[in-house]
């Protein structure tokens, strides 16, 4: 009539998928954002663009 499904408890969780996910952002794998990481450049760029446009709006 139906299938028998056997569920087993999780014995361990690998951190490799998380490490692979963060590898593009955290290049030196220290779980900190510093100037060696790609996301640092994105944050710097977003702040720079925001400040640039905000200052331009003040002078209009």
N, CA, C and O atoms as a GROMACS GRO file, in nm:
protein
  240
    1UNK      N    1   0.082  -0.119   0.000
    1UNK     CA    2   0.000   0.000   0.000
    1UNK      C    3   0.086   0.126   0.000
    1UNK      O    4   0.061   0.218  -0.077
    2UNK      N    5   0.186   0.129   0.084
    2UNK     CA    6   0.269   0.249   0.094
    2UNK      C    7   0.414   0.211   0.115
    2UNK      O    8   0.449   0.094   0.130
    3UNK      N    9   0.496   0.311   0.115
    3UNK     CA   10   0.638   0.288   0.135
    3UNK      C   11   0.672   0.300   0.282
    3UNK      O   12   0.610   0.376   0.357
    4UNK      N   13   0.771   0.224   0.323
    4UNK     CA   14   0.822   0.232   0.459
    4UNK      C   15   0.942   0.326   0.457
    4UNK      O   16   1.039   0.304   0.384
    5UNK      N   17   0.934   0.430   0.537
    5UNK     CA   18   1.042   0.528   0.543
    5UNK      C   19   1.107   0.518   0.680
    5UNK      O   20   1.039   0.524   0.783
    6UNK      N   21   1.237   0.503   0.679
    6UNK     CA   22   1.310   0.493   0.805
    6UNK      C   23   1.386   0.624   0.827
    6UNK      O   24   1.467   0.664   0.745
    7UNK      N   25   1.358   0.690   0.938
    7UNK     CA   26   1.426   0.813   0.973
    7UNK      C   27   1.531   0.784   1.079
    7UNK      O   28   1.505   0.717   1.179
    8UNK      N   29   1.650   0.837   1.055
    8UNK     CA   30   1.758   0.819   1.152
    8UNK      C   31   1.797   0.956   1.208
    8UNK      O   32   1.789   1.056   1.138
    9UNK      N   33   1.839   0.959   1.333
    9UNK     CA   34   1.880   1.088   1.391
    9UNK      C   35   2.008   1.140   1.325
    9UNK      O   36   2.092   1.062   1.279
   10UNK      N   37   2.021   1.270   1.323
   10UNK     CA   38   2.141   1.332   1.267
   10UNK      C   39   2.253   1.319   1.369
   10UNK      O   40   2.241   1.365   1.483
   11UNK      N   41   2.361   1.256   1.328
   11UNK     CA   42   2.472   1.235   1.420
   11UNK      C   43   2.571   1.351   1.418
   11UNK      O   44   2.629   1.385   1.521
   12UNK      N   45   2.590   1.409   1.302
   12UNK     CA   46   2.680   1.525   1.295
   12UNK      C   47   2.640   1.612   1.177
   12UNK      O   48   2.580   1.565   1.080
   13UNK      N   49   2.673   1.737   1.186
   13UNK     CA   50   2.644   1.833   1.081
   13UNK      C   51   2.776   1.888   1.031
   13UNK      O   52   2.859   1.936   1.109
   14UNK      N   53   2.795   1.879   0.903
   14UNK     CA   54   2.919   1.929   0.844
   14UNK      C   55   2.909   2.080   0.823
   14UNK      O   56   2.803   2.131   0.787
   15UNK      N   57   3.018   2.149   0.845
   15UNK     CA   58   3.018   2.294   0.825
   15UNK      C   59   3.062   2.330   0.684
   15UNK      O   60   3.067   2.448   0.649
   16UNK      N   61   3.095   2.230   0.602
   16UNK     CA   62   3.144   2.258   0.468
   16UNK      C   63   3.046   2.336   0.381
   16UNK      O   64   3.090   2.428   0.312
   17UNK      N   65   2.915   2.307   0.382
   17UNK     CA   66   2.825   2.391   0.301
   17UNK      C   67   2.824   2.537   0.347
   17UNK      O   68   2.820   2.628   0.264
   18UNK      N   69   2.828   2.559   0.477
   18UNK     CA   70   2.833   2.696   0.529
   18UNK      C   71   2.964   2.762   0.488
   18UNK      O   72   2.966   2.879   0.450
   19UNK      N   73   3.071   2.688   0.497
   19UNK     CA   74   3.200   2.741   0.459
   19UNK      C   75   3.204   2.775   0.311
   19UNK      O   76   3.261   2.876   0.271
   20UNK      N   77   3.142   2.690   0.230
   20UNK     CA   78   3.137   2.718   0.086
   20UNK      C   79   3.050   2.839   0.057
   20UNK      O   80   3.080   2.917  -0.034
   21UNK      N   81   2.943   2.856   0.132
   21UNK     CA   82   2.855   2.970   0.112
   21UNK      C   83   2.925   3.101   0.148
   21UNK      O   84   2.910   3.201   0.077
   22UNK      N   85   3.000   3.100   0.256
   22UNK     CA   86   3.067   3.222   0.301
   22UNK      C   87   3.199   3.248   0.231
   22UNK      O   88   3.257   3.355   0.248
   23UNK      N   89   3.248   3.152   0.154
   23UNK     CA   90   3.380   3.167   0.096
   23UNK      C   91   3.388   3.285   0.000
   23UNK      O   92   3.495   3.344  -0.016
   24UNK      N   93   3.277   3.320  -0.063
   24UNK     CA   94   3.280   3.434  -0.154
   24UNK      C   95   3.287   3.565  -0.077
   24UNK      O   96   3.334   3.666  -0.131
   25UNK      N   97   3.242   3.567   0.045
   25UNK     CA   98   3.240   3.689   0.124
   25UNK      C   99   3.353   3.695   0.226
   25UNK      O  100   3.412   3.800   0.249
   26UNK      N  101   3.382   3.584   0.286
   26UNK     CA  102   3.484   3.579   0.392
   26UNK      C  103   3.604   3.502   0.338
   26UNK      O  104   3.616   3.381   0.361
   27UNK      N  105   3.691   3.569   0.271
   27UNK     CA  106   3.801   3.501   0.200
   27UNK      C  107   3.901   3.436   0.294
   27UNK      O  108   3.952   3.328   0.263
   28UNK      N  109   3.931   3.497   0.406
   28UNK     CA  110   4.029   3.438   0.495
   28UNK      C  111   3.964   3.352   0.604
   28UNK      O  112   4.032   3.306   0.696
   29UNK      N  113   3.833   3.329   0.595
   29UNK     CA  114   3.758   3.235   0.680
   29UNK      C  115   3.777   3.261   0.829
   29UNK      O  116   3.790   3.167   0.908
   30UNK      N  117   3.779   3.387   0.867
   30UNK     CA  118   3.790   3.418   1.009
   30UNK      C  119   3.658   3.465   1.069
   30UNK      O  120   3.653   3.505   1.185
   31UNK      N  121   3.550   3.460   0.989
   31UNK     CA  122   3.416   3.500   1.030
   31UNK      C  123   3.412   3.645   1.079
   31UNK      O  124   3.333   3.680   1.166
   32UNK      N  125   3.498   3.728   1.021
   32UNK     CA  126   3.499   3.871   1.048
   32UNK      C  127   3.502   3.944   0.915
   32UNK      O  128   3.553   3.891   0.816
   33UNK      N  129   3.447   4.064   0.912
   33UNK     CA  130   3.451   4.145   0.790
   33UNK      C  131   3.567   4.242   0.802
   33UNK      O  132   3.567   4.330   0.888
   34UNK      N  133   3.665   4.224   0.716
   34UNK     CA  134   3.777   4.318   0.712
   34UNK      C  135   3.806   4.354   0.567
   34UNK      O  136   3.736   4.310   0.476
   35UNK      N  137   3.910   4.434   0.546
   35UNK     CA  138   3.936   4.486   0.412
   35UNK      C  139   3.986   4.380   0.314
   35UNK      O  140   4.005   4.412   0.197
   36UNK      N  141   4.008   4.258   0.358
   36UNK     CA  142   4.049   4.151   0.267
   36UNK      C  143   3.930   4.073   0.212
   36UNK      O  144   3.948   3.985   0.128
   37UNK      N  145   3.810   4.105   0.256
   37UNK     CA  146   3.691   4.032   0.214
   37UNK      C  147   3.617   4.109   0.106
   37UNK      O  148   3.622   4.232   0.101
   38UNK      N  149   3.549   4.035   0.020
   38UNK     CA  150   3.475   4.096  -0.090
   38UNK      C  151   3.360   4.181  -0.038
   38UNK      O  152   3.334   4.289  -0.091
   39UNK      N  153   3.290   4.134   0.063
   39UNK     CA  154   3.173   4.206   0.113
   39UNK      C  155   3.213   4.342   0.170
   39UNK      O  156   3.132   4.436   0.172
   40UNK      N  157   3.336   4.354   0.217
   40UNK     CA  158   3.386   4.483   0.265
   40UNK      C  159   3.382   4.586   0.152
   40UNK      O  160   3.345   4.701   0.174
   41UNK      N  161   3.421   4.544   0.032
   41UNK     CA  162   3.418   4.636  -0.082
   41UNK      C  163   3.275   4.676  -0.116
   41UNK      O  164   3.251   4.791  -0.151
   42UNK      N  165   3.181   4.582  -0.108
   42UNK     CA  166   3.041   4.615  -0.135
   42UNK      C  167   2.986   4.714  -0.033
   42UNK      O  168   2.917   4.809  -0.069
   43UNK      N  169   3.017   4.692   0.094
   43UNK     CA  170   2.970   4.783   0.198
   43UNK      C  171   3.030   4.922   0.177
   43UNK      O  172   2.960   5.022   0.188
   44UNK      N  173   3.158   4.927   0.147
   44UNK     CA  174   3.224   5.054   0.122
   44UNK      C  175   3.162   5.125   0.002
   44UNK      O  176   3.140   5.246   0.007
   45UNK      N  177   3.134   5.051  -0.104
   45UNK     CA  178   3.075   5.110  -0.225
   45UNK      C  179   2.935   5.164  -0.196
   45UNK      O  180   2.901   5.274  -0.240
   46UNK      N  181   2.854   5.088  -0.124
   46UNK     CA  182   2.717   5.131  -0.092
   46UNK      C  183   2.720   5.258  -0.006
   46UNK      O  184   2.644   5.351  -0.031
   47UNK      N  185   2.807   5.260   0.093
   47UNK     CA  186   2.817   5.380   0.178
   47UNK      C  187   2.868   5.499   0.098
   47UNK      O  188   2.821   5.611   0.118
   48UNK      N  189   2.962   5.477   0.011
   48UNK     CA  190   3.016   5.585  -0.071
   48UNK      C  191   2.909   5.644  -0.162
   48UNK      O  192   2.895   5.766  -0.171
   49UNK      N  193   2.834   5.557  -0.229
   49UNK     CA  194   2.728   5.604  -0.319
   49UNK      C  195   2.620   5.677  -0.240
   49UNK      O  196   2.571   5.781  -0.283
   50UNK      N  197   2.582   5.623  -0.125
   50UNK     CA  198   2.479   5.686  -0.043
   50UNK      C  199   2.522   5.826   0.001
   50UNK      O  200   2.446   5.921  -0.012
   51UNK      N  201   2.643   5.838   0.051
   51UNK     CA  202   2.693   5.968   0.097
   51UNK      C  203   2.705   6.064  -0.020
   51UNK      O  204   2.672   6.182  -0.007
   52UNK      N  205   2.752   6.016  -0.134
   52UNK     CA  206   2.767   6.102  -0.252
   52UNK      C  207   2.632   6.160  -0.295
   52UNK      O  208   2.621   6.281  -0.317
   53UNK      N  209   2.530   6.074  -0.306
   53UNK     CA  210   2.398   6.123  -0.348
   53UNK      C  211   2.333   6.209  -0.240
   53UNK      O  212   2.263   6.306  -0.272
   54UNK      N  213   2.353   6.176  -0.115
   54UNK     CA  214   2.296   6.256  -0.007
   54UNK      C  215   2.356   6.397  -0.006
   54UNK      O  216   2.284   6.495   0.011
   55UNK      N  217   2.487   6.406  -0.025
   55UNK     CA  218   2.550   6.538  -0.028
   55UNK      C  219   2.506   6.617  -0.150
   55UNK      O  220   2.494   6.740  -0.143
   56UNK      N  221   2.483   6.551  -0.260
   56UNK     CA  222   2.434   6.621  -0.378
   56UNK      C  223   2.292   6.672  -0.357
   56UNK      O  224   2.257   6.778  -0.408
   57UNK      N  225   2.211   6.600  -0.284
   57UNK     CA  226   2.075   6.646  -0.256
   57UNK      C  227   2.075   6.768  -0.165
   57UNK      O  228   1.985   6.852  -0.173
   58UNK      N  229   2.174   6.779  -0.079
   58UNK     CA  230   2.181   6.895   0.010
   58UNK      C  231   2.210   7.024  -0.066
   58UNK      O  232   2.170   7.132  -0.023
   59UNK      N  233   2.279   7.012  -0.176
   59UNK     CA  234   2.318   7.131  -0.252
   59UNK      C  235   2.222   7.167  -0.363
   59UNK      O  236   2.247   7.261  -0.438
   60UNK      N  237   2.114   7.092  -0.376
   60UNK     CA  238   2.015   7.124  -0.481
   60UNK      C  239   1.922   7.233  -0.433
   60UNK      O  240   1.832   7.274  -0.506
   0.00000   0.00000   0.00000
